Amino acid sequence: MQRTVKRDYWLISGLLFFFFFSWSSSYSLFSIWLHQVIGLNGAQTGYVFAANAIAALLIQPFYGALQDKLGLSRKLLVWIGLLLCAAAPFAIYVYSHLLAQNVVLGAVVGAVFLAFAMLAGVGVIESYTERLSRHVGFEFGTSRMWGSLGWAAATCIVGVVFNINPNIAFYMSSAAGVAFLLILFRLDLSRFNQPGCASGASGAAPVSVGDLWQLLKLPRFWAFSVYLTGVCGIYMIYEQQFPVYFSSFFATPEQGIQAYGYLNSSQVLLEAGLLLVAPWVVGRTGAKYGLILAGSIMCFRILGSGLATETWAIAVFKMLHAVEVPILLVSVFKYIAFNFDPRLSASIYLVGFHFAQQLTAMLLSPLVGYGYDQYGFADVYLAMSALAGACLLLSWTLLRNDPRQPPGKNAVAEALALPAITQSVTRYEP
C-alpha cells in the first residue's frame, strides 16, 4: 500500500509540474508578449486580461461542478491536457494573427482557449490533487510544491528564449502538455471506484445541483468571496502587467525580460520551499488569520511596488510573492475544509477562489490598464493598495474563526498533515 501511495504522489506531482511548466511557458511573459510582439498598449492589454477573466469566470463554475461529479475520474484532466498540447499552434497561427488584425475578436477567441486550458484548468488540477491527497494519504502542500517548481523552471528558460524567438515559449508549452498526458495515462485510480473501498468516497452521497444551490445560500460562502474578490482579485490585477513595469527599470527591454525570468524563477523556487513550511505556519495562526496574513503581505507588496524607485527594491517586493502564496494556498484549503462540505471542495475552490478573482479582473482590468497609460504604474499601485487594504479590514470581521479542536488533538501536528485535517472535518454549520 505504501508503494502505491508513493506512486500516486509522484504521478500527481508530475502532472502539477508539467501543467505549471506549460502554463508558465505561455503566460509568465504574456503581458510583455502583448506589448512588444503584438504591439498593444496598456489599455488594450487590460481589455485582453478582462476578456480572459470573463471567460474563466464563466467556465470555472462549470469545471467545479463537473469535477465534483467526476470525483477522481481523469476525464476532465485529459481534456485539459489536450488543450495544453495545442498551445503552440493556437498561439502562433491563430491567436497572434487575430490580435494583430482585430483586438476584440482576438481577445475573445484567445480568452476561451486560455480559460479552458489554463486559467480555469489550474483550479481543476489543484482541487483534484487536494481530493486525491485526502483519499490516498499524502500532503497537498508537498505535492503542490512541484507545480511551483514547474513554473520556476519554465520561467527561467522563457526569460532567455523569448529574446531569441517568442514562439519557442509556446512550443515549450505544447511539449509540456504532451508530457502531462503521458503521465496522466499512467495514473490508475480504478481502485477508488470499487464498491466498499474505504479510501474512496467514504459513503458520501454524490453531489447534486441542490447541494450547489445550498452552497450559494450560505452567508459564510459570500464572506469568504469578499476576501477573495477584494484582496486576491485586486492582487491578481496587479500581477497582470507587473512584468512590463519591472522591465522598465532596465536600459533595454531585452535586459528587463531576461532579468524578470531569473527573478521570477528565484521567487517560485523559494515559494516551493516555503510550501513545506506553510502548513506549520497556518497551524499556528489558524485558517482565518492565515488568510489575513497572506492578504497583508499582498497589500504591502502592492504599496511597496508603488513607492519603489530602484531595481533592487522592486525585486525585493517581487520576492515577497514567495511568502504569501504558500500561506494563501494552505489557508484557503484549510478554511474550506473547516467551513464547507468536503464533497464540494472543487466547486468552492473554483467558484470561491478563482471565480472571485476573475470577477474582479473582469471589472477592473480595463480601468487599471487605462490608468497605467494615463498616470503610470506607481500611482495606480498606490490606489490599488488602498482598495485592497480596505477589503482586508472588512474581511477581518467577516471571516469565521477555526472551530475549536477536540480535546487531546494536537493542532500543529494536524496542520502539518493537511489531508488529515480535511478528512477529520465532517461537521459544518450554516
N, C-alpha and C positions, 0 to 999 in steps of 0.2 A: 504493500500500500504506500509506504514512504517513497518508493521508487516512482510510483505513479504520480504522487503529489509533485515530486521534483520535475518530472517530465512535463506535467501540465504547467507548472510555474515557468519553466524555461520556454515553452512554446508560446504561452500568452505574453511573456516578456519580449520574445522575438517579434510578435505581432505589434506590440506597442513600439518597439524600436523602429521597425520599418514603416509603420504608419506615420510616426512623427518625423522620420527621416524624409519621407515623401512629402509630407505637409510643409516642412521647413524648406525643402528644396524649391517648392513652388511659391511659398508665401512669406518667408522671412525677409526678403528684399522686394516684396510685392509693390510697396509704395514707391520705391526707387525705380522699379521697372516701369511703373505707370508714368513717372515724371520724366525719366531720361530716355527710355526706349519708345514709349508710346507718345510722349510729349504732352501729357495732361498737366493742368495747373492744379493748385491746391483745392479749389472749389470743385473742379471736375473729379479729382481723386476722391473728395468727400462724397460725391454722388455715387461713385463706384462702390465705396465701402458701405454706403447706405443701402444700395441695391443688394449687396452681399448679406447685409443684416436682415433685410426684408425676406429674402429667400430662406435664410437659416431660420428666421422667426416662424415661417410657415411650415417648414419641414421638421423642425425639432419636436413639436408635439406628436406628429405622426410617427417619427422614428421612435420616440419614447414609448408610446402606446404599443407599437408593433413589437419592440424588443421585449417589453414586459410580457406580452402574449407568447412570444417565441421562447422566452426563458433562456436556456443555454444552447439553443439551436444556432448554427453557424450561418444560416441563410442570409441574414442581413449583412453580416461581415463579408460574405462572398461578393455581394452586390457592391459594397464599398471598395473592396479590393479591385474589382474590375474597373471601377471608375478611376482609381489611382493609376492603374496601368495606362489609361487613356489620357493622362495629364499632359504629356508632351505633344502628341498630335493635336489635341484640343487647343492648348495654349499657343502653339506655334502657327498652326494652319487655320484656326478658326477665330479664337479669342482676340489675338493681336490685330488681325485684319478688321474685325468688326469694330473694335475700339477706335482704330485709326480712321475709319470711314463714318461711323455713327456711334458716338459715345453712349447714347441712351440704349440703343439696341445691343451694343456690345456689353454694356453693364448688366443688362437683364439676362442675356444668354449666359454670360460668364458667372453671374451670381447663382443661377440654377445649378450649374455644374459644380461650382466650388462648395455650395451648401450641401448638396447631396454627397459629395465625395469627402470633404474635409471639415467645413465649418459646423455642420450638424453631425458628421461622422465621428468627430472626436468624442462627443458625448456618448455615442453608442459604444465605442471601443473601451472608454474608461468605465462606464457603468457595467458593461459586460465583464470587465476584469474584476470589478468590485464584487459582482454577483458570484463569479467563479471562485474568488478568494474565500467567500463565505462557505461555499459548498465543499471546496477541496481542503482548505485549511492553511493557506499561506497569507502573508501580509500584503495588503493592497499597496502600501507605500513602497515596499521594496520592488514590487513588480512595476509600478508606475515610474519608478526611477529610470528604467530602461527607455521609457518614452522620452524623458529629458535628455538622456544620452544620445538617442537618435536625432533629436532636434539639434543638439550641440554639434554632433559630427557633421550633419548636413550643412549647418550654417557656416562652420569653419571652411568647408570646401567651397560653398557657394560664394563666400566673400572673395575668393580668389578667381574662380572660373567665370564669375559674372563679368569681370573686366576683359576676359578673353572672348567669350560669346555667351550672352544671357540664355540662349537656348539650351546650353549644356545643363543648366539647373533643372529645366523641365524634363530632360532626358533622365537625369538622376531620379526625379520624382517617379517617372514611369518604371524605371528599373527597380526601385524600392517597392512599388506596387506588385511587381512580379514576385519578389521575394516574400511579400506579405501573403500572397495567395498560396505559394508553395508551403509555407509554414502552417497556414490555416488548414490545409488539407491533411496535415499530419496530426491535427488536434482532434482526438477521438473522445467525445463525451457521451457516447451512446449509453454508458452505464448509468447515467443520471436519468435516463428515460425508462429504466426498468421499474416495474411495479414494486413498491415496497422498499425502494432504495433509500437508505437513511440519509444519504448525502444529497438527495435530490430536493424536491420541493417541500419535504417535511410535512406532507399532508395539506399544504396550503391550497386554498381554493384558487382557481385561475382568475386572472384579472379581468374585470368586466368594465363596460362603459360606465356603469353606475358607480364603480369604485373611483374612476377618474373624475366623475362629476362631483362625488362627495369630497374629493380632494380639493376641488376648486371652491368649495363652500367653507373650508377651514380658515378662520382668521389668521392662524399661525402660518399658513402657507403664504398668504399675502404679506404678512410681516416679514417673512424670510425673503420674499421677492422684492420688498422695498430696499433691503440691504443690497441684494444682487443687482438691482436696476440702478439705484442711485450711487452706489460706491463702485462696484465691479464694472458696471456698464460705462461709467464715465472714465474709469481707468482703461478700459478696453479701447475707447476712442482715443485717449492719449497715446496709446501704444501704436495706433494705426500708422501715423506718419512720423513717428519718432525717428526712424532711420534717416529720413530726409533731413530732419533738424540736426541730428548728430553729424551727418556728413558735411553740413555747412560749416563746421568748426575746422575743416581741413582745407589746405591750399587747393586741392583738386578733388573733383567728385570720385575719381578712381581711388585716391588715398582714403577718402572717407568710407567708401564701400568696403574696402579690404579691412580697414580698422574696425568697422562695425561687425564684420563677420567674425573677427578674432574676439572682440569684446563680447558679442552675443554667445559665442561658444563657451567662453570662460564663465559667463554668467550661468548658462544652463548646466555646465559641469558642476559648478558649486551648488546649483539647485538640486541636482541629482543626489549629491552627497547629503544635503540637508533634508531630503525626503526620509532619510533613515533616522534623523533626529526629531523631525516634526511630530510624530506620534507621541513622543515623550513630552514635548512642549505643550501640545494640546491636552495631554493627560493632566498636566498641572494647571492649565488655565481653564479647562472646560471648553466645550464646543462654542458656546456663545462668545466668550472672551477671546477664543482663538480667532473667530471671525472679526471681532473688534480690533485685535492686534494686527491682523493682516490688513484690514482697512486703514488703520492708522499709518502703516508703512506705505501703503499706496498713496494716501493723501500727502504724506511728507515727501515722497518721491516726485509727485507732480509739482508741488510747490518748489522743491529744490531745483528741478529742471528749469522752472521759470526764472529762478534767481541766478542760476549758474552762468558764469561768463568765461570760464576756462574749460579746455577739453578734459582735463583730469577730473574736474568737478562733475561734469555731465556723465563721465564714465563711472564715477563712484555711485551716482544716483541710479544709473542703469544696473549696477551690480546688486542694488537692494532688491531688485526683482527676484533674485535667487533666494532671498529670505522669506518674502511674502508668499510666493506660490506654494511651497510645501505646506506652510501653515494653513493657507486657504483651502487647499485640496483636502487635507485631512479633516479640518474643521467642518467643511461642507458635508462630507460623507458621515461624519460622526453626528452632526446636527440632524441630518436626515434620519439616521438610524434611531436617534432618541425621540424624535418628534412625529414620525410618519410611519405608515405601513411599509415594511421592508419589501413587500411584493411590488410596490410601486416605485422602487428606487430609480429605475431608468427614467420613468416619466417625470419624477420630481427633479432629478438631476438635469435632464434635458430641458424641461419646461421652466423649473425654478431657477436653475443656474445659467444655462446657456441662452434660453429664450429671453430671460430678463435682460441679459447683457445686449443681446441683439436688438431688443426693442429700443433701448437707449441709443444704440448706434444708429438705428434707422432714423430716429427723430433728430439726433444732434450732429451726425457726421457732416451733412452738407453745411450746416451753420458753422461748425468748427472749422471746416475746410475754407469757408469764406473768410472766417476770422484770421486764419493763417495768412491769407493773401493780403488782407487789409491792415492788420495790426501786428503781425508777426507771431511766431511761436511762443515767445516768452510771455507776452501779455495774455494770450489765450490760456496758457498753462496756469497762470495765477488765478484766472477766473474759474477754471475747471477745478482747481484745488479747493477753492472756497465752496463751490457747489457740492463736491464730494464730501467735504468736511461736514457740511450741514446735514447731509443724508446719513453720515456716520453717527452723528449725535442723535438723530431720530431713531436710528436702528438700535442704539444703546438701550432705549426704553422699550422698543417693540419686540426684540428677540427674546426668546424664552431661555431661562437658565436650565442647565442639565438637571435631569431627575436625580434625586438622591440615590447613592449607591446602597445596595442591600448590605446589612451588617456582615462584616467579615470579608468583604470584597476589597481587593487592592486596586484602586482606581488607576494608579500609574501603571501597574502591570497590565491591566486590561487595555489601557491606551496604547501600549506597545504592541498589542495584537488587535488591530482594527477589526479583522473579521470576527473575532470573539465578541467584540462589542456589538457588532451588527447582528450577530446571532442571538445574543442574550436579550436584546431589547425586543420584547414581543408585545408589550403594552404601550399604547399610545392613546392619549386623551384629546378631545376636541379643544 
